[in-house]
Amino acid sequence: MNARNARTTESLHKQIELRAYAIWEEAGRPHGRADEHWAQAEAEILKPKKATAGKRTKTAPKLAGKSKKKK
């Protein structure tokens, strides 16, 4: 593993850790459910985002009141 991948892995681990902690707090800080909270956090963090790559976006509508130049 190169240094960049190591940093990415560490960053991802930290994101999951922070989310798992938040889930634990939201659940009332129950004892013995760390694995469940970690799995939930991991699923949320690693869940693929809706892909927008390759999709064309709608172009902005023309502004009202703008007219073409007259020759």
C-alpha positions in Angstrom: 0.0 0.0 0.0 1.4 3.4 -0.9 1.3 6.5 1.3 -1.7 8.0 -0.5 -3.8 4.8 -0.1 -2.8 4.6 3.5 -4.0 8.2 4.1 -7.2 7.5 2.3 -7.8 4.3 4.3 -7.0 6.2 7.6 -9.4 9.0 6.5 -12.2 6.5 5.7 -11.6 4.7 9.0 -11.9 8.0 10.9 -15.1 8.9 9.1 -16.6 5.6 10.0 -15.4 5.9 13.6 -17.0 9.3 14.0 -20.3 8.2 12.4 -20.4 5.1 14.6 -19.8 7.3 17.7 -22.7 9.6 16.6 -25.0 6.6 16.1 -24.0 5.3 19.5 -24.9 8.7 21.1 -28.2 8.9 19.2 -29.1 5.4 20.4 -28.6 6.6 24.1 -25.1 5.2 24.5 -26.1 1.6 24.9 -23.5 -0.9 26.1 -22.5 -3.9 23.8 -23.6 -2.6 20.4 -20.4 -1.3 19.1 -20.2 -3.8 16.2 -23.8 -2.9 15.2 -23.1 0.8 15.2 -19.8 0.3 13.3 -21.6 -1.8 10.6 -24.3 0.9 10.3 -21.8 3.7 10.0 -19.7 1.7 7.5 -22.8 1.0 5.3 -23.7 4.7 5.4 -20.2 5.9 4.6 -19.5 3.3 1.9 -22.9 3.5 0.3 -22.4 4.6 -3.3 -23.5 8.1 -4.1 -26.0 8.6 -6.9 -23.8 8.6 -10.0 -23.9 11.8 -12.0 -20.9 11.0 -14.1 -21.7 10.7 -17.7 -25.2 12.3 -17.3 -25.8 15.5 -19.0 -27.3 18.3 -16.9 -30.1 20.5 -18.2 -28.9 23.7 -19.6 -30.0 26.9 -17.8 -33.1 28.5 -19.4 -32.5 31.7 -21.3 -33.1 34.8 -19.3 -36.3 36.6 -20.0 -36.0 40.1 -21.4 -32.7 39.4 -23.2 -33.0 39.9 -26.9 -30.8 39.1 -29.8 -28.7 42.0 -31.2 -30.3 43.7 -34.1 -28.3 44.3 -37.2 
